[in-house]
């Protein structure tokens, strides 16, 4: 667990932020290299599009986290702005990022599904780096485990599943699959729909290994409920796009 890489006076380099920055940087390099093949102007619209997704996604993810943890942030409102300490809800980021993405592509005359199919694989890539950051920070930890791969965090009484690494590996595999699929140029919306289906299914399963979540409905967490909703949305989107090709 290395939440802080280095401290220089009042400035601290946090591992979570560094992991996200590394993921975004790699994604930008790969996206720029492939933008012309995918029909995107180089490099302005790729960078502009990523900027819109990052800002809107971050704000949405932070907003949903603050709402989820309002028992703490209500009495401590200034802590809302301590973004370097982490605290994001992925599905909140997805909703807000899609909203910002939709407004951007509409205002720039781009095809929504052509643009989303291009961007989606790299979201999985950045997410993988983000989960490595979670592991280094010590958040989003797993349930107790006696397996030889279990990890011990100093603030927990027993070794736990390294569920952050499970999800990082899952997202890397998802990135590889979707990037390969995108190069085959399937029908518009295929990559987007499959991402929603596959990520939601994987996240639903991984939530059973999380040790920092509380039940929301019956024995399911809020993230599992949202995963089910997004999976249905992805299946519907995939079916509609396939029939419309």
N, C-alpha and C positions, 0 to 999 in steps of 0.2 A: 504494500500500500504506500503510494508516493503521491499524496495530494498536492504537494508543492515541489517543484523542480529546483528552484533557486530563489532566494530572497536578496534583494539589494535595497537596503533601507526600507522605504515605504512601498516599494514595488516588489511584487511577488509573481513569479511565473508558475501558474497552476497547470498540473498535468492534464486536467479535463479540457481546459481551453486550448492547450497545445495540441492535444489529440484531435480536437475538432478542426483547428487551423490546418493541421497536416492533412486531414481527410479532404477538406475543402480545396486546398492547394493542389493535391493530386487529382481530384475530380476536375478542376478547372483545366489542368494540363491535358488530361485525356479528352475532355469535351472539346477543347479548342482544336485538338488534333483531328477529331472526327467531325467537326461541325460542317465543313464543306461537303463531305460525303453525305451527310444527313440533310443537306439543303439549307443550312443556316449561314447567314452572313458572318464573316470572320473579321475581327473578334468581338465587335461591339455588342451585338444582340445576345451572344452567349453570356458575356460577363454581366450585362444588364439584367438578363433573365435570372441568372444565378443570384445576383444581388437582391432582386425582388423576392425570390424564394427564401433566401436566408433571413432577410429582415422580417418578412411577414411570418415565416415559420417560427423564428425565434420568439417573436412577440406572442404568437398564439400558444406556443409551448410553455412559455413563462406564465402567461395569463391563466391557463388551465391549472398549472401547478400551484399558483398562489390561491386560486379558488379552492383547490383540493386540500390545501394546507392552511385554510383561513384561520383555524384555531390558533396558529402561531403568528401569521402575518397580520391579523387584526390588531392585536396588541403591540406588534412590532412592525409598523408600516414601512419604516426606512429599510428594513431587511429585504423588502421587495426588490430594491435596486442593487443588492449585492449579488449580481449575476455571476461573479467569479466563483461563488460558492456552489454553483450548480443549482439544480432544481428545475427540471423541464418535464413536461408530459408529451410524449411523442405524438399521440393522436391529436392533441390540441395543435401541435405544430403542423401536422398534415392538413387539418381543416383550414387553418389560416394560410398555409402555403398555397393550397389549391385556390383559395379565394384571390390571393395576390397574383398568382400565376394566371388565373382566368382573366383578370382585369388587364394584365400586361399583354397577353397574346391577342386579346380583343382589340386593344388600343393600337397595336402594331401590325394588325392584319395578318397574323400568323394562324396556321391551322392548330386548333387546340390539341388534337390527338397526335398530330405529327410532332408538336413541341413536347407534349408530355411523354410520348414514347421515347423521345431522345433523352430527356432529363432523368426519367425514373430510375434507370440502372445506377446512376451516379448518386442518387439519394440513398440507395442501399449501401453503396461504398462509403459515403460519409457517415452513415449510421453505424457501420462496423467500427470505424475509428472512434466514434462517440462512445460506443460500448467499451472499448479499450480504456478510454478516459474514465468511464464509470468505475471500471475495475481498479484503476490506479487511485481514484479518489476514495473508493470504498462505499459508494452508493449503489442502489439497485442490487443488493446482495441476495444470495440464495438461501435456501433452507439448510438446516443442519445435515451434514453428510459424513459418513465414515469411509467413503471411498478414498483410494490413494491419490486422487486428483483434487480432493477437497482442499480449500485454502482457509487459513486462519487470519481473520481481521482482528486488530488489537481491541476493538470496541465490542466484539462479540464473544460469548462464552465458549463457543465450540466451532470447529471447522464447518464450512458451508460449501454448497455447490458454487463453483465459479460461473454462475449463470450469465454474468456479463460476457465472459469469454464464449460461452455457448452461443449467445446471440450474435457476437461479433463474427464467429465462424459461419453461422447461418446466413448473416447478411453478406459476407464475402462470397459464399456460394451462390446466393441469390443474385448478386451483382454479376458474377461470371455467367450465369445462365441467361439473365435478361440481356446483357451486353451481346452475347452470342446470338440470341434470338433477334435482337434489333438489327444486327448486320444482315440477317436473312430477309429483312424487310417484309414482315407479315402484314396482315391487314391493319389499318389504323385503329388504335385502341387496344390491340392485342397485348402489347407490353404493359400498358397501364393496368388493364384488367387483371392480367396474370400476377402483377406485383401485388395488387390489393388482395387477391385470393391467397397467394403463397405466403406473403408476409403475415397476413392476419391469421392463417392457419398455424404458422410457426410460432407466432407470438402467443396464441391461445395455449399451445402446449407448453411453451417456456414459462408461462405464468405459474404453472403448477410447481415449478422449482424456485420461485421467488419467495424470499423470506421477509420482505419488507412491505408486503401488501396485505390489506384486510378485505374480507368478503364484502361484496356490494349487493349482490342478489343471490340468495341461497349460499352456495359455497364458491360462487364465481366472483372474481375481482372486477372492478370497473373496466380494467384494460381487456379482460376476456369478453365482457359484454360488448365493448366497442369493437373488438376483433371480430366478433360474430356479425355485427352490423356491417363492418367494412368488407368482410368476406362475401356477404350477400350482395352488397353494392358492386363489388368486383365481378362476381359471377353474372349479375344482371348486365353490367357494362360490357363484359366480354361477349355475352350472347347477343346483345343488340348490335355491337360493332361487327360481329362475325356475320350476322344476317344482312347487314347493310353494305358489305364490301362489294 
